[in-house]
Amino acid sequence: MKKAMIYGAGISGKSVKKLLEEMKWETVLVDDKMGVSSTDAVAYLEGIDLFIKSPGIPYNDLMKKVEKKGIKVVNEIEVSYDYMKQTSTTKVIAITGTNGKTTTTSKIAELLNTAGIRSIAAGNIGVPYSEAVLEKNKYEYIVLELSSYQLENLYEFKADIAMIINLAPDHLDRYRDADHYYDTKFNIGMNQNLGDKFIVNIDDVEIMKRIDRVNSEILRLSLEEDSDICLYENDLYFKGEQITPIDKFSLKGRHNLQNILFIAGAVKLIGVENKIIRNVLENTKSLEHRMEEFYTYKNGNNTIKFINDSKGTNLESTMKAIGAFEKPILICGGCDKNLELAPLIEEIKKSVKEVYLIGELAPKLEKELLAVSYPKKDIHNLETLQKVMTVLAKNMKNMESEKDLTVLLSPASSSFDQFKSYEERGRVFKKLVLENFKKEN
């Protein structure tokens, strides 16, 4: 019997363990909080045929010993793909990018299902790929959101349709530099050939620098110029065909227009009718935790809108969120990813009324804001969301002359310093808002 060691007992780790056991593999689950510890795991390496590394696991001492022994290191995506190819005819649409992945992934799956094409959104979006493939031919398409971490340690994986939404610096606590991060993203097109499709955002400089790595059929996409998938006046076009007007789309903002081009392009490649595309894009709802306007508080003449953008886990995403509102009050901070903060600092200085800081990144943000002469009185370094909401509720009482305010949670970083996930951070934020800003009867 073949033997695999799985490092990481999170959702994907537990799911791939179940998949390997379905494949009649013996498994050893390693996790410092449950299962065999990473220190003790060294004693189990003899006889291990395959090592599966969960996405968030760093390259630590155990990883070095695994590589020294010459054990093949893969991830859950690779194992799942191998199983899928052996057991089903399901096809893969793979999506990555710095921003827009989750919206694009979920809405492609929604559109395909509306068109009667059995599909599921999986991968980094919540449902593990390994869980989806266990259902064998239940799905015609698995629509995979893939993070850069999930694009490491791949060998045979191949997408039928691949796309990179955009590229901006991120995760520099993990990668040598931005180029290393961008190069990893391009693994999404690995093993593709001319029978496969790759949708390319020609407006993105970093993507275009690497376009010669694409070996499949390229479809060019642009918000700026004529291309295979583009906008002209008030309409969306695919290969010269008018698909739908854009004025009634329910997903607002320029960043969502870019996502919509990818969504429409992917489903047109599969043959979805224009009227179905139009209907879904005009009626679909925004995702939870992504620019989610979830609560409006009124107190006398004051109106305060609360926006949950906990999914804003990098600088680019938060800068776009800030720009969507007139002088918002920003709640920001999380893990320190070793990113150059200057662009975000300048955007806050220019466009943010007050800033409330949380998490590991808070002291660095405060220092850099003060260095560019952002008013000290408008910086509130409070460490936790709970403290922020208590102080914010108190401060709002002194803003009675201002009728319209927006409070925006857009952290510009990941949540793991204080929360299990961005979803938990968003849920806690919404709960605290409702507790501290109760509507008057």
N, C-alpha and C positions, 0 to 999 in steps of 0.2 A: 504493500500500500504506500502511495506517495504521501509525503509529509510536508506541510506548510506551516510557517510561523507568521502570525498576523500581529503587527505592532500597532496598537491603538484600538481601544474597546468602545469607540464612539459609534454613531449610527452606521457609517460605512463599514467599519471593522466588524461589527456584529453581523451585518448583512452578508458580507463576503465570506465570513465563517460559515454561515448557513449554506451559501452557494457551494463552497468547496466540499462541505459534507454531503451535499446532494451529488457531487461529482465523485464521492467515495474517497476523498482525501482525509487523512488524519491531520488535525489542526492543533496548534498551540497558540493560545491567545495571550499576548503580552501587553500589560498596562500597569503603570505604577500605582493606580488607584484600585484596580480590580484585576484579577487574574495573576499571572506570573509577572514579577517585577522585571524591569529592563536589566537590572544587575544580575538577577538569578537566571535570566533567559540565556545568558552566555553558555551555561551548562547544557542547554537543550539544543544547541546549534548543530551538534553532530547528527548527521542523517537528515537534515532539513534540505528538501529539494527546491523550495521556493519561499521567498520572504516577501510578504505583502506589507507595504508601508502605508499607513493612513496619511492623508494629505497634510494635516497639521503637525506631524512629527518632525522635529529637526534632525539634522545629521549629527547624532551624538555618538558616544563611545560604542554602544551596541551596533549602530549602523556601520561604524568603522570595522568592527570585528566581523560583521557579516560580509562586508566587501572583501576583507582580507582573506576570508575562507573561500571566496569565489562563488558564493551563493547568489543566484539571480534575484535581483530586487525589482519588483513590479508594484503596481498599485491596483486598487479595486477596479478601476476602469479597464485595465488590461485583462484581468481575470474574467470580468463580465463579458467583454467583447469576445474573448476566445470561446466562452460557453455559448453565447448567442449565435455565433457563426456555426457551431456544431449542432444546435438544436432548433433553429428557426430561420425564417426568411425575413425577419424584421430588419428594417433599414434605420440608419442613424442620421439625424441632423444634429450637428455639433456647433455650439455657440460659445465664444469667449470674447474677451475685451475687458477694458478697465471699468467701463460703465455701460449700463443698459442690458446686461446679460439676462437678468431675471425677467424683466418685462418682455424682452424679445422671445425668450424660451417659452414662457407661460402662454403668451398670446399666439405663438405658432401652434402650440398644442391645442389651444382652445379653438383656433380657426379650423385646424384639420378635423377635430372632432365634430365641429358644427357642420362640416362638409361630408360627414359620414366616413371619414378615414380614421380608423382606430389608432389613437395616439396617447402618449403620456409624457409629461414633463418630468425629467429626472436629473440625477447628478447633483450638482451643487445647490440645486433649488429645493431639496428636501427629501425626495424619494431616491434612495440609492439606486444606481444603475443595476447593481447586482440583484436588488429586489425586483426590479422591472423585468429583467431577463428570465427570472425564475418562472414567470408566467408564460414563457415560450411564445407561441404564435398569437397570443391575445392582442398584441399591438402590431400594426403595420409599420408604424414609425415610433422610435424613441427619440424624443427631443431632449438633448443633453446640454445642460449648462455646465461648462467646465472652467474651473479656476486654474490659474497658473500652476498651483500645487498639484492639481489632478492631471496636469499635462506633463508632469515629470514621470520618469520611469515607465515610459511606453515603448513598445516594440512593434507589435502587429496591428494595433488599433488603426482603424480607418473609417472616416465618415463619408457617407454618400453625398451629403451637402455640408460644407463647413463655412464658417464665417467668423471674422473678428470685427466687432462693432467699432472699436476705437482703441487707442493706446495712449496712456499717460503714466507718469512715474507712480509706482506703488510697490509695497512690500520690499523696500530696500533694507529691511532688517533680515530678509531671507536671501536676497540676490546680491551679487557683487556690485551691480550698478543697474541703471535703467535698461541698458542694452541687453543685459543678461535676462532680465524680466521679459522684455519684448521678444527676444529670441525663443524663450520658453513658450510664449503664447502661440508662436507659429508651429508648434508641434501639433496643433489642431488639424493641420493639413497633411500630416505625415502619411506616407503610403498611398496617398491619392494618385489616381492616374487620369487620363483624358475621359474616362467614363464617369468621373465624379465631378462635382461642382464646387467652386469656391467663390463666395460673394465677397468682393473687395471694396472697401471704403476708400475711394480714390482721393477724398478730401483730407485723409489722415497722412501726414508726412512720414511718420514712423512705419506705417503699414506699407507705403509705397517704396520705402527704402529696401524692403525685404520681399517685394513681389516676385523676384526671380526665384524664390524658393517654392513657389506654387507650381505644381506639376499637373494640375487638373484643369478643366475648362473654367475660365475666369469670367464672372459676370461683374461688371463695374457698376458701382453705386455712388451717387453723389447728391448732395443738397445744393451744390453750387453750379453744376454744369450738366450739359447733355450727356447721358450715359445709358447703360442698359436698364438701370433702375433709377428713376429720377423724378423731379418735380418740374412741371412747366405751367406757369401761371397758377391756376387753382386746381390742377389735376396731378394725380400720380400716374406715372407711365412705366410700363414694363416692356422692354424691347420694342419701343415705338407704339405700343398699344395703350390707349387711354383706359385706365383701370377704374378710377373713382375720383370724385372731387375730394378735396382735403378739408374743406371749411367746417364740416360737421363731425370731425374726429373727436371722440370723447377723451383721448389722451392728449393733454395740452403741452405746449412748450417745444422749442426747437429740438431739444435732445430726444423727445418722443417722436418727432417727425423722422429723425434718423432711424430710430428703432423701427418705426412703421415701414420704412423702405425695406429694411431687412426682412421683416415679417411678411410683407406682401411679396417680395422677391422669392422667398423660400417656398411659399404655398403656390405661387404661380408655376414654379418649376415642377410641382407635383400635379398641377392641373386643376386647382380649385377655381370655381367660377367667380367672375367679378362681382356679381350681386351678393354672394356670400361674404366675400372680402369686405365689401362696402358695409354690409349690415353689421358685421362683427366690429369693425373699426369705429363705427358710429355709436355703438351701444356697449362696448366692453367697459369694465370698471377698472380703476387704478388699483394697484397692488397695495396690500397692507404694508406699512413701514416705508413706502416709497412715495414721498411728497403727498402723504395722506392727510387731507384736511378733515380731521375727525371730530372737532369740537369747536363751538363758538360760544364764548361767554359774554353775557351782556350785564352790565352793572350801571344803571342810569344811562348816561349818554355814551358810555364806553362800549366798544365792541372789540373783543380780543379773539383772534383766530389762532388755533393751535395746529401746527403742522408736524406730523411725525415722519421724519425722513431718516430714521435710524439706519436704513439701508445705505445712507450716504457714508461709506466707509473709506473714502479717499478724498484728496484735496480737490480734484477736478469736479467730482460729484457735488461736494458742498459749495464750491464756487458757483456752479450752475444753479443750485437751490437758492442761494442768497440772491442771485440776480433775478429770480422769479418774483421777488416781493419788494415793496417799497420800504426801505429802512427797517428790516425785521430785527427783532431781539433774538440773538443766536445763542443756542446751547451747543457747546462744542467740546470735543476732547475724547480721548480713549487711549489705546496703545500707541507707543512711540515707534513708528516704522522707519525712523531715520531718514525721513523725507526732507527736502528743501522746502521750508514753510513760507518763504517770501511771497509767492503768488497769493496764497490764502490770506496772509497778513495784510497785504495791500488791498485785497477785496473787502476784508472786514473793515479796514480803516475808511475805505471809500463808501461802503454801502450798508454797514450795520450800526444800528442805534445803540445797542448795548450788547455785551457778550458775557455769558455765564459759562465758566470753564469747569470741566470735570476730568477725572482720570489721570493716568500716568503722564499724558502729554500737556496737562494744564500749566505747570510751571514754565515750560519752554514757550508755550503760546503767550503767556502773560509777559514774559521777558521780551519777546520779539515785538509784541504790540506796544509796549512801553518804549522800545527803541525807535519806533516810527512815530512817536508822539500821539498815539491813540490815548484819549483822556483816561487817566487812572480811575476816575470816579465811575466810568462806564465799564470797567473790568471787574468781574466778580468771580474770584477763584474759590470755588466752594467744594471741590473734590467729588461730591456725589450728587446724583439726580435728586435725591430726597432733600438735601440741603438747598439745592437750587430752587426747587418748587416752593419750599417754605419761604425763602427770602424773596422770590419773585412775587408770590402772592402778597407779601407785605409791601413790596415796592410799588406794586400796581395801584395801591391806594393813593399814592402820590402822583398818579398820572391821570387824574380825573378830567383834565382839560383836553386830553387827547382822545379823540373819538374812535379811531381805528388803529389797532396794533396787531402785529403778527408775531407770535412766538414760534420759532423754528428750531426743532431739534434736528441738527444735521452734523454729526460728530466729526466728520473728516477722517475717521480712523476706525479700526476694528474695536470690538467690545470686550476682548478676552481679559483685560485687566480687572474688570468689575462684573462682567456678565458672561453667561455661557454662549451667547450668540447675539447678533443684532436684533433678532426677533424678541428675545427676552428683554433687551434694553428698550425696545419700542413698546412692549406691553407694560413694563414698569413705568415708563414715561406717561402713557395714557392713563394708567391707574392713578398716578400721583396728580395729574392734571384734574381728573374728576374729583379727587379727594380735596384738593386745595381751591378749586374754582367751582364750587357748587352753585347751580343756578338758583336764583331767588324765586320764590313762589309768588 
